[in-house]
Amino acid sequence: MTHHNARRLHNTWAVLVAIVLSGMVMMTFWGGTAAVTVTLLFLAVVKCRLVALDFMGLRQAPVGLRFGLLAWPIILALLALAKLAMGAVPSA
Amino acid sequence: MDGHALPVVETEQTEEHASVDDLLLWVLVWSELAALGILLTGFLVVGVIQADAFAAARSHLNPLLAGINTLVLLTSGWQAALAARPVASTAARRRALMLAALFGVAFVVIKLFEYSTEVDVAGLPQFGAFFELYFLITGFHLLHVAFGSAVLLLVAWRPSPGNIALITTLWHVIDLVWIVMFPLVYLV
């Protein structure tokens, strides 16, 4: 694992905070819509990527380890999208 | 033992000393991710079966507090990452680890306050299995945060490179779980 310098970590934290705050604004003003939920799921995967690559220092880690860890949030986000899609289909 | 304090991290520690890419750590990481992944998948599946009950129950949650807790946990993770840098001095590592633990405790306090606002409606039958699963999954995660905060403080007291690498890696995994758990439990 390669740990980044302090400035890089500060920048990553600032980006993460900006993402969370933008998500909270979306929830406050447009919460409950499918578009916002999908956007927030996408942002969750982006946040996981930043935490794994920068905070955990996996940017230069072996491909299998890096993608394995990133597969976890992606799979759960896809399952959540599938649930959303099922809810959008009217039952017979 | 000669009564002196144990050696602590020196600034000249190399990347290899702090490396945590050993098999046991990643087995632990993946066991955590597998357990929480199965629980969250179960939550989604029951949410499909009891869609109306879950939608009604979700209106009693507080996504704003959960959002604040996301900020708190990410800030804690940031401090943990600062502590794991091999070039950091022992004092800087200790300070960062203690701040990471402090934010972990703040997460626990906020989550317990949130629970206090939800517990009154948790037993109502119209909400199906929502609150049972909600308290199980978020409570399991909360215990990890509480225990992790205590370990962060312990490691701040005795900051060896191996221990710092171990707890900060697990701390980031706890962070990852919350990031995914938030939209799945509160929104989907």
Boltz contact constraints between the chains, C-beta under 6 A:
constraints:
  - contact:
      token1: [A, 3]
      token2: [B, 84]
      max_distance: 6.0
  - contact:
      token1: [A, 3]
      token2: [B, 85]
      max_distance: 6.0
  - contact:
      token1: [A, 9]
      token2: [B, 81]
      max_distance: 6.0
  - contact:
      token1: [A, 9]
      token2: [B, 82]
      max_distance: 6.0
  - contact:
      token1: [A, 13]
      token2: [B, 78]
      max_distance: 6.0
  - contact:
      token1: [A, 16]
      token2: [B, 74]
      max_distance: 6.0
  - contact:
      token1: [A, 20]
      token2: [B, 70]
      max_distance: 6.0
  - contact:
      token1: [A, 20]
      token2: [B, 71]
      max_distance: 6.0
  - contact:
      token1: [A, 24]
      token2: [B, 67]
      max_distance: 6.0
  - contact:
      token1: [A, 27]
      token2: [B, 63]
      max_distance: 6.0
  - contact:
      token1: [A, 37]
      token2: [B, 187]
      max_distance: 6.0
  - contact:
      token1: [A, 40]
      token2: [B, 183]
      max_distance: 6.0
  - contact:
      token1: [A, 41]
      token2: [B, 183]
      max_distance: 6.0
  - contact:
      token1: [A, 44]
      token2: [B, 179]
      max_distance: 6.0
  - contact:
      token1: [A, 44]
      token2: [B, 180]
      max_distance: 6.0
  - contact:
      token1: [A, 44]
      token2: [B, 183]
      max_distance: 6.0
  - contact:
      token1: [A, 47]
      token2: [B, 179]
      max_distance: 6.0
  - contact:
      token1: [A, 48]
      token2: [B, 176]
      max_distance: 6.0
  - contact:
      token1: [A, 48]
      token2: [B, 179]
      max_distance: 6.0
  - contact:
      token1: [A, 51]
      token2: [B, 172]
      max_distance: 6.0
  - contact:
      token1: [A, 51]
      token2: [B, 175]
      max_distance: 6.0
  - contact:
      token1: [A, 51]
      token2: [B, 176]
      max_distance: 6.0
  - contact:
      token1: [A, 55]
      token2: [B, 77]
      max_distance: 6.0
  - contact:
      token1: [A, 55]
      token2: [B, 81]
      max_distance: 6.0
  - contact:
      token1: [A, 55]
      token2: [B, 172]
      max_distance: 6.0
  - contact:
      token1: [A, 56]
      token2: [B, 172]
      max_distance: 6.0
  - contact:
      token1: [A, 72]
      token2: [B, 33]
      max_distance: 6.0
  - contact:
      token1: [A, 73]
      token2: [B, 180]
      max_distance: 6.0
  - contact:
      token1: [A, 76]
      token2: [B, 40]
      max_distance: 6.0
  - contact:
      token1: [A, 76]
      token2: [B, 180]
      max_distance: 6.0
  - contact:
      token1: [A, 79]
      token2: [B, 44]
      max_distance: 6.0
  - contact:
      token1: [A, 80]
      token2: [B, 184]
      max_distance: 6.0
  - contact:
      token1: [A, 80]
      token2: [B, 188]
      max_distance: 6.0
  - contact:
      token1: [A, 83]
      token2: [B, 44]
      max_distance: 6.0
  - contact:
      token1: [A, 83]
      token2: [B, 48]
      max_distance: 6.0
  - contact:
      token1: [A, 83]
      token2: [B, 188]
      max_distance: 6.0
  - contact:
      token1: [A, 86]
      token2: [B, 48]
      max_distance: 6.0
